[in-house]
Amino acid sequence: MKKLQDLFNKYNIILSETQTKQFDLFFNNLVETNKLFNLTAITEENEVAIKHFLDSALPHTIFSQNAKVIDVGSGAGFPAIPLKIVRPDLDICMIDSLNKRINFLQECIKLLDLNKISAVHARAEEFAQKHRESFDYAIARAVAPLNTLVEYLLPLIKVGGKAVIYKSSKLEEEIVEAKNALQILGGKIETVLNFEIDEPDFDKIERKILIINKIKQTPTKYPRSANKPKTNPLK
């Protein structure tokens, strides 16, 4: 992808030639697969570079070295694959409920020659039954409202770990609505990081990264099954 290194460099992310090639392979596979079934509405090269690749990679310094990370609702691989390219030390598991997306992600892992990363076909509430409190970080981007999302993420995180959630506008409202859910599930908000992507010919992107500390064990009845976190979120 043209000038990807220059773009990332502006936001203090230095890409090697190998990493740049991996992003290029990822982009080409994303666009080709998108012709067969819908992965993303964003397919123009510069737009993908800014709105998917750079945006996903912005909080790469948050994660500790060799951390074990779960990406819930990975979709087309955002934010997990850009984070993995930029931070190859991370051990990442991607889960998604749609098998077509998982097949795409597994194809990308092979194509990009990535290690310590997997893609699993599973719903978050089912996955949590076998992998409860086994990850250092849980991440999610554009998945669900916060009071729903924390019920999917927090059961997967070790006490002392963190949820890293990509949000944009209306985060303050979501935090208020999720206050009780956080208390029930063992989470406490650490901080909100604000990033800004301001590039010519594009509207300014204001990205908020919410960081939640896991301060105590989540009661074993969470996450609830039968889609209840979405249909009846904790109040």
Order of alpha helices (4+ residues) and beta strands (2+ residues): alpha-alpha-alpha-beta-alpha-beta-alpha-beta-alpha-beta-alpha-beta-alpha-alpha-beta-beta-alpha
